[in-house]
Every structure is written in C-alpha cells, then in structure tokens.
Amino acid sequence: MKKLFLTACLVLSASVMFAQFGKLNGIVNTTKNAAVTTKNAVQTQQSKGSSSSSNTASAKGSSASSSNGGEISENKGKVIYVSPNGAGRGATGDSPATAYKNLQKAIENAENGDIIRIAEGNYLGTNNAGYIEVNKWVTLEGGWNLEFTDRDPLKYITKIEPTQEQLGTNGSKAYINISGLDDVQSNKILGTLIIDGFTLNMGLQTFYKNCDPSDPRTGCPNKNFETGRMEDATPPQVHHQLIHSDAAIAGNVVIRNCLFANGTYFAIQINTRRGEIEIYNNVIICNRYGNVRIDGWNKKTYKASHVNFHHNTVAFAWCRDKEQVDMGYGYEFMVGVNADVHHNIFACNNYAALARTHALSGPDAPIEKERVTNVYDNAFFMNAADLQLPSKGGGKWTNVRVAEFEDVDESVLPKYEGNFEMKNDDPFVKALDPDYLEGFATLKIVTSQSFDANSAANQYRQAHGLNMQGSETIRPSMYGNRYKLSYAYKLFGAKQGYGAQKIK
C-alpha cells in the first residue's frame, strides 16, 4: 500500500497581519526615552463638561451629552487612613498616627460615604489573600506618601500586585472585587463608589514563557522583553479580572487615575443596574479578552445607566488565546447601558479598539431604540480595527477604520466627530515601549500541522471506525507578553488633551 504522509507545513495566518503594520516604517527605531509630558494637571473633582473639539487639553471629569448622563457627587464622610506602617489590632484609622495596616479592615469598619486615604505600598487584603473586597459606598484614594502630607499616584505607588504565592487564595476574585452594592427592590441611586489612584498589575501572577528570542516556542521577539508570551489559557494560568462586580451596581461608580496592566481576563468588567459610571484618566494596557466592558443589567430601559469613558489610554488588548482570532477589545459597548466615549487614545488593540457587536433582540428589540453610543474626539493608532460591528450579510464582523466613522448608521454612532488616526511621529507613539511596539507591529503566527493517514495509530483508528488524528502546533511571535510598568507610567501625559493626563 502506498503510504500517504503529509509532512509538517508552515502556514502564515493572515488574520493577524494587520494592514496598518505597513505604516510603521520609521517607528521601530524610536528613542526609548521620548515620553512627552504636559503641563495640564488632571483635576480629580467632577465638573460639568462639554463636547469639546479634538484640540481640547483638559482632562476634567465631565457629564457627557447624553439622555441620562449626570454629575456625580464626591463622598464627604469621615477620613480613614491606611498605611503599610499602620497597626493591626487596635488601629482606629482616624489619623495618620492611628492608621490601619490592613486595607480590608479599613473598608469593613467604614461607613457609606467615607473616604479611605491609602499610602504607598502593596495591599493584598486579609492574610495576604491577593484581593480586596469592596461592599461599601466609599472613596478609595491611593497615592499618598507615608506621612499623608503629599499625594501623587505616579510617585507614591499604591498597588495591588499579587504574585504566584496568592494563586491559591485569589483565584476566583478580582484584585478589587465589588460585591453587595445591588438592589432590585427600588429605583434609587444608593451611593457612589470611587476608586482613585491605584496600580493593579497581574504581571507577577500570570504565567509566561521564558524570554528566549532564539527559541520560537517562547514568543519572545527580542532580549529586551521581560517575558516570553503568555502561557495558554488553561490551568494553572490565572483567569480573573482586575476590577469586577459580582452582581450589578445600583449606584454611581468613578474609576480614575489608575494603571491597569497585564491582566488575563478584562481589566475592568463591571455590571450596572442604574447610575452613572465615569471612568477617566487611566492607563489600561496589555490585558487579555478586553480592557473595559460595562454591562447594563436593566434590560427594560437604556435610560437607567450611563457610562462616561474619557481621557483614558487604552492599549494592547490581547485576544482570548494565542490563535488571536476573537476578543481583544479596547472598549466594548454592551447592552442595557448608554455610553459616551471621548478624548481617549486607543492604540494597538489586538482585535478592535471599539466593539459594538451586542444588541437586544426578540421581545426586547424595541428597547434598542433608546440606545445611545457616542464616539467622538478620540485618537486611534494601529488597531486591528477601530470599530467592529455585526455584519449585515455573512458571518464575519464588519471592521471600520476611523476615517469611515461618518459612514456608520446614525443609530449606531449618533455623535462621531473629531476622531482621528495618530501619525507615526506622534509624541504618544514615541512614549510606547519601542521593543513592544516593534514586536506587535511585526506580529505573525506560524502554524505547523502534521498528519499521517497510514501511521500505526491512524490505521488502528480506521479499523475500529474512529476518526483519524493529526497534530497542530501554533506559534505566535508574540502574545500578551508582560508590559514594563516603567513604560506604562510614561503614558500619563504623553499626548496633551487625549488619553490619561499627568495627575499632579
């Protein structure tokens, strides 16, 4: 019998060879220390805003122009202090001298409306479990020095950064896990939760290949990377969010002045029942599945909840797995919530900067007429797609470039003006880690397939009516490699008026 033997073949996956990579000539040799700062300090209080032009340099909180956007009041309760130099038992937290050492204990003893000021340090929860549980309407205000005389979240780093030692105690919990803030019995706004000035980094808990550029199995483009590619999405790989709500939130939420890095399952994934969700002045970088997803749980109306997502830097959202053929969104529009997305930077997101692929259907379809999803005055750079929409025919998504936003139906993008593609020499581009950018720009996936119909194993399987088997090896040149925090912090203020601005 003539043997049928199919040797290994190499196939280059075109699905990840982004058309915009060809525009990168001249970028990959950019100076590593070319981060640009701005004199415009970000205001940490809420103020009424406007749909300003793309030249606007302010990163103040704003109430976006939507049917249900509104101003959020700051919490004004008592001040509670937390410090790594604080006390355990016996701490009262009512002054720097009597500060709590355990952030979780401070939350437990707080009342709704209180302000918890947190000094620089790494806070891993009770018994270093690796997460914080938040079930009060409080303000968590990181970025204070140890004396509580100065606040600068980029200088006095307040972080939640577990290592693999916490795998057995935080495996099912987000680093900041929100619970107990839902209410289905009333229509009232119950309070305001503010998360301000934190670094949440999963890069020390995630499993990566070794950094060995000589071995294509490691997915490490060059020796300047901290790690090889992210390991496959199977145990013992970490699989949880950086911020997550166990149920819906029946009130207002503010997330600002934070860094979210190297997550394996969404950076921010929260559910809202009613209220205003304002997310601004954050750097959200190198997170898997997606960087931000806000889901509305009130399916009877879109008017109950609104997201104001502005002045954020959203970069390197990675796809679900190493094949890199689904997920990988910068910001994902979900059902049940209206949204205004403006003055952000969306860069190098692996599947799409924005995704509007979900919609209510069936008996809930009439509610879709209430939906408002505005996208205006944003800067885009080298995303696989700038906006992803359902296809009107066939089974593929419709990928839209920023220059084509004006062609999108008005019911999908009522407000779309002021968006633009950044140029290669933009200060923001120069602030990115140049090695990471080059690796992403030249990303390729090599698939090796092996099949022998006449192998002993396959002959046996044929004789017993079983399917024959082969093998497939997929090797990306890069996938979810850990992003250096030193470069992530440089992105605050890298482009005046767009993305995260300098905090102080």
Buried (B, 14 or more C-beta within 10 A) or exposed (E): EEEEEEEEEEEEBEEBBBEBBEBBEEBBEBEBEBBBBBEBEBBBEBEEBEBBEBEBBBBBBBBBBBEBBBBBEEBEBEBBBBBBEBBEEEBEBEEBEBBBBBBBBBBEBBEBBBBBBBBBBBBBBBEBBBBBBBBBBBBBBBBBBBEBEEBBBBEBBBBBBBEEEBBEBBBEBBBBBBBEBBBEEEEEBBBBBBBBBBBBBBBEBBBBBEBBBEEEEBBBBEEBBBBBBBBEBEEEBBBBBBBBBBBBBBBBBBBBBBBBBBBBBBBBBBBBBBBBBBBBBBBBBBBBBBBBBBBBBBEEBBBBBBBBBBBBBBBBBBBBBBBBBEBBBBBBBBBBBBBBBBBBBBBBBBBBBBBBBBBBEEEEEEBEEBBBBBBBBBBBBBBBBBBBBBEEEEEEBBBBBBEEBEEBEEEBBBBBBBBBBBEBEBBBBBBBBBBBBBBBBBBBBBBEBBBBEEBEEBBEBEEEEEEBEEEEEBBBBBBBBBBBBEBBBBBBBBBBBBBBBBBB
